């Protein structure tokens, strides 16, 4: 069994049916999730740890995700990162360029509705360090999709690693046309501003964006989701 | 058949072993190269592979839809035309800093100057070229 299989979809639960029928989501996280995910801040932030971990850190999940999305996704998990996580473990040479080695990816286990709701509640309680996500940093102003798209694509090159629409863009980063449903605006803002504050060795670079550009890009990504949903 | 350059030092090592029966030196050199570039190769596999490819040929998984194709690091002629200091700068400060594509981001917030210098040296190993400038 591929030890990284659970990382493929971004979250990893090895849960059986109705594990948290009693609503003990914290117990579910403790018993089922910590083999793949850090639910407390890890002591090591080394490159070795990045290579060894099986799934994304969840110790700040409550400052990152939207609860309704978590509940829905845990019951019907779909891949968020086209090349899985850690992307470099799931590549093979193709005829023209590298492609995803699908055989290295395995679907994430589904949770029952009760377990998903309990787990989501427990995850939302994991807010992480107070200074990690800047509460209220994203001002929530509407942005021009044309301007945002130009900034996202030509001016800053975000599309090199991320997909702003299904099937077009990079595969090493998370798809972003579902980001507005998945993620909180303040998290998107804070992560773009400095990904290395969340994980010093993560493979997303810091773009050193000015404040107006951070607002514009965060707004664009959130609206992108809404646009794609129509 | 595509060559897998992901660990070129390892391939070199294999070649060195094949020659070891008649000459011990290549094997010893290859082992030294493995050790010398191990850390840089790890960084390459973490950060650079997404665009520059597991074969170091500019055909990374992200290259499919990119408007400017990533540099082929196995191209001795192309890489040889880039001065050492420019390789360091483009990794640390990104493509725009040397009037190249914005699609090459700045990695100075992720890797230390020492790591970037090691990575630049590793690129010379991959292209099997020095700077012609």
Interface residues (C-beta under 8 A of the other chain):
Chain A: X47 X50 X51 X83 X87 X88 X91 X92 X93 X96 X97 X98 X99 X100 X154 X155 X156 X157 X159 X160 X161 X168 X169 X170 X171 X172 X194 X196 X200 X201 X202 X203 X205 X206 X207 X208
Chain B: X2 X4 X42 X43 X45 X46 X47 X49 X50 X51 X53 X54 X55 X59 X60 X61 X62 X63 X64 X65 X66 X67 X94 X101 X102 X103 X105 X106 X107 X109 X110
